[in-house]
Structures are given as C-alpha cells and as structure tokens.
C-alpha cells in the first residue's frame, strides 16, 4: 500500500511505538490576561558590565548568589503554603476560600511574601 506525502494515515496503520497520546488541554481561560498596572513600581538592579577587576567580579557573584537564594526561598515558602493548604482537609472542607486567604495563597499574598 502506498500513500502520497501529506495523505492522512488511518490510526489502525500507525504502529503502537509511533502512536502518541492525544494532547490534552485544561480548558479555556475565562479571566482576562494579567498585566502590570501603569502606576506599579518595578524593581531594577543595575549591574556593572566590566567585571575584569577581581573585586567587582566578587561583588557581582555575591549579588547573583543572593538573588538566587531569595528566589529559592520564595519558591520554598510558596510550596510550604500549598502543602499546608492540601494538608488541612477539615479547614478546606469547611471554608476553602478563607483557608487560602489565611495562608496567603492569592496574587496579593504571594506579592507580599516576595
């Protein structure tokens, strides 16, 4: 049996090793896309570009190391809050929204955490 290039191949002719599972989607997002407000402040870190000097290089490495540590601490803190949310079966069953707000699991709560 010969097929032309671009001709659809019936599913029964595709070997099991080549078959990939159908792509699944979680559904259409019904909320409007998040954008940063015009009056919202933005933190910017200015770094020197010339790092040939050992002192400057050391300071730059320390800065990147500190930023990485802060990032990981924020991720760990968020993960701990989510674990606490899922561990609180009784509180989640009674009032899940209040439990999320208490743990700070909202956009504002995460921004405060940061």
N, C-alpha and C positions, 0 to 999 in steps of 0.2 A: 504494500500500500504506500503510495507516495503522496505527499502533501506539498502544497505550494508554500512559499515563505509568507508568513502572516496569516495563514489559514488557521482557524481555531482548532485545537486538538480536543477531542472528547475526553472527559475526565477518566473514562474507563481505560483509555490507551496510555495514560500517564503512569509510569512506574511508581511504586509506593515510595521509593527513596527520593524521587524528584518532587513529590507532592508536598506542598507547603500548606500549613493550616490557613484558613481564611483570616484575613485581617479583621480584628475586632475593634470597635470604637466604643467609647464610654457614653457617647451621645453629644448632641449639640449643646454648646454653652449658651444659656439663656441670658446671662448677665452681660452688661456692656463691658467692653475691654477696659482694663485699668490703665490709667495714665497718671503721671505725676502732675500735681497741680502747678500752675504758673507761679504761685507765691511760695511754693515749698522750697526750703533750703536744700542745697546739695553740698555734701562734704567732698572736698577735693584735696588730695595730698600731692604736693609738688615735690618732685624728686630731682636732684641734680643729675645731669646726664654724664658728666665727666667723673668716672669712678676709678681713675688711674691712681689716685692718691690712696694709700692703704687706709688712712683714717676715714676718708669719705666712703670707701668701699665697705668698711666695717660698719659704719653708721647705717648705710643703705641695707646691708644684710640684716642688721638688727631690726630695722623698720619692717622689712618684709617678713621676718620671723615673727614679730609682734602681731602684724596684721593676720598672718596665718593662724596664730594661736587664738586671736579674737574670733576669727571665722569659725574655727573648730569648736570653740567654747559655746558660741551661739547655736551651732548645729546640735551639739550635745544637749544643751539646755532645752531646745525645742523638742528633741527626741524624747527627753525625760518627761516633758509635759504631756506629750502624746501618749507615752506609755502609762502615765498616771491616769489619763482620761480613759483609756481602754481597760485599765485595771479596776476602775471604780464602777463596777457593774450596778450596784444599788443606786448610786448617785446618778448614773447615766440613765437608769430606768425611770427614776422619779422626775428629774428635770435636767435633760441633757444640755440645753442651752445655758442654763445658769452654771452648770459644771464647767462648760467650755469657757465661759467668761471668767469664772474664778481662777481657772488655770492660765488664763491669758492666751487662749487659742483663737485669736481673731487677728485681723490685719493690724489694728491699733496695738493690741497686746504684744504681737511679735515686734513691731517697731519700737515699742517701749523697752522690750527686752534687749534689743540691739543698742 
